[in-house]
Amino acid sequence: MADPVLHLEGLRKRYGSADTEYEVLHGIDLRLERGEFAALIGPSGSGKSTLLNLIGLLDRPSAGRLVIDGAETATLDDTALTRLRGERIGFVFQHHHLIPAFTAEENVAMPLLIARGRPDAAMFERAGELLGRVGLADRRRQLANRLSGGQQQRVAIARALAMSPALVLADEPTGNLDTHSADEVFALLREVNRQLGTSFLIVTHDPRLAHRCDRIIELVDGRIVSDRANEVAAGRSPVQGSAEETE
């Protein structure tokens, strides 16, 4: 079996000083296989954002093992973590975080520009291809601030795919959209997953969207209390979960 795209063992996160230390995540065990399309759900304050920040290499765990696409992150310095994050992880946020004065094409090309240090024709060709994939080929020269909310989120998805990441982390990707636009964006994420084999971990408060994912992972009070396959959405045999029992 191929290595998982994400592997967590005993992951913990603590904040505060020795006298006031408190733990937000209590020993998270989780595997996400290549090509999986999973939802991460849980009430506010459950630790979802903290867990996503750790997986996205925006913060370091206090204890435990975190492996991204075969790379043991505990052994990496900040420069290597930044490189790994830029090359192997894509991000889609609730707020698209596009640069308003840049065109759609320029926004999508930004991760490539950061990685290569200077613009070239190939990166803009890649950006154009991705905008075509998300249905915005005719908007590539449009300024980001002239696009609708749904179109801006499509640009953000294209940008997340620029480096051909193994894993895309989507934090409430439809949270600011109306129902129709949300359904379109979600369908696009699913299409990318099925066509490219990109793994997705989607944080959502929307039960409609969660139940359209192949797997639903529930986090409560910093612990995974449920990890189940959604056979109806997946259309295949159950995924082997790694649910951690509540202590």
Secondary structure as the mmCIF struct_conf table of DSSP 4:
data_model
#
loop_
_struct_conf.conf_type_id
_struct_conf.id
_struct_conf.beg_label_comp_id
_struct_conf.beg_label_asym_id
_struct_conf.beg_label_seq_id
_struct_conf.end_label_comp_id
_struct_conf.end_label_asym_id
_struct_conf.end_label_seq_id
HELX_LH_PP_P HELX_LH_PP_P1 ALA A 2 PRO A 4
BEND BEND1 VAL A 5 VAL A 5
STRN STRN1 LEU A 6 TYR A 15
BEND BEND2 GLY A 16 GLY A 16
TURN_TY1_P TURN_TY1_P1 ALA A 18 THR A 20
STRN STRN2 TYR A 22 LEU A 32
TURN_TY1_P TURN_TY1_P2 ARG A 34 GLY A 35
STRN STRN3 PHE A 37 ILE A 41
TURN_TY1_P TURN_TY1_P3 SER A 44 GLY A 45
BEND BEND3 SER A 46 GLY A 47
HELX_RH_AL_P HELX_RH_AL_P1 LYS A 48 ILE A 55
TURN_TY1_P TURN_TY1_P4 GLY A 56 LEU A 57
BEND BEND4 LEU A 58 ASP A 59
BEND BEND5 SER A 62 SER A 62
STRN STRN4 ALA A 63 ILE A 68
TURN_TY1_P TURN_TY1_P5 ASP A 69 GLY A 70
STRN STRN5 ALA A 71 GLU A 72
HELX_RH_3T_P HELX_RH_3T_P1 THR A 73 THR A 75
HELX_RH_AL_P HELX_RH_AL_P2 ASP A 78 ARG A 88
STRN STRN6 ILE A 89 PHE A 93
BEND BEND6 GLN A 94 HIS A 95
TURN_TY1_P TURN_TY1_P6 PRO A 100 ALA A 101
BEND BEND7 PHE A 102 PHE A 102
STRN STRN7 THR A 103 THR A 103
HELX_RH_AL_P HELX_RH_AL_P3 ALA A 104 ARG A 116
BEND BEND8 GLY A 117 ARG A 118
HELX_RH_AL_P HELX_RH_AL_P4 ALA A 121 ARG A 133
TURN_TY1_P TURN_TY1_P7 VAL A 134 GLY A 135
HELX_RH_3T_P HELX_RH_3T_P2 ALA A 137 ARG A 139
TURN_TY1_P TURN_TY1_P8 ARG A 140 ARG A 141
BEND BEND9 GLN A 142 GLN A 142
STRN STRN8 LEU A 143 LEU A 143
HELX_RH_3T_P HELX_RH_3T_P3 ALA A 144 ARG A 146
BEND BEND10 LEU A 147 LEU A 147
HELX_RH_AL_P HELX_RH_AL_P5 GLY A 149 ALA A 160
TURN_TY1_P TURN_TY1_P9 LEU A 161 MET A 163
BEND BEND11 ALA A 166 ALA A 166
STRN STRN9 LEU A 167 ASP A 171
BEND BEND12 GLU A 172 GLU A 172
TURN_TY1_P TURN_TY1_P10 PRO A 173 ASN A 176
BEND BEND13 LEU A 177 LEU A 177
HELX_RH_AL_P HELX_RH_AL_P6 THR A 179 LEU A 196
STRN STRN10 SER A 199 VAL A 203
BEND BEND14 HIS A 205 HIS A 205
HELX_RH_AL_P HELX_RH_AL_P7 PRO A 207 ALA A 210
TURN_TY1_P TURN_TY1_P11 HIS A 211 ARG A 212
BEND BEND15 CYS A 213 ASP A 214
STRN STRN11 ARG A 215 VAL A 220
TURN_TY1_P TURN_TY1_P12 ASP A 221 GLY A 222
STRN STRN12 ARG A 223 ALA A 229
HELX_RH_AL_P HELX_RH_AL_P8 GLU A 231 ALA A 234
BEND BEND16 ARG A 236 SER A 237
HELX_LH_PP_P HELX_LH_PP_P2 PRO A 238 VAL A 239
HELX_LH_PP_P HELX_LH_PP_P3 ALA A 243 THR A 246
#
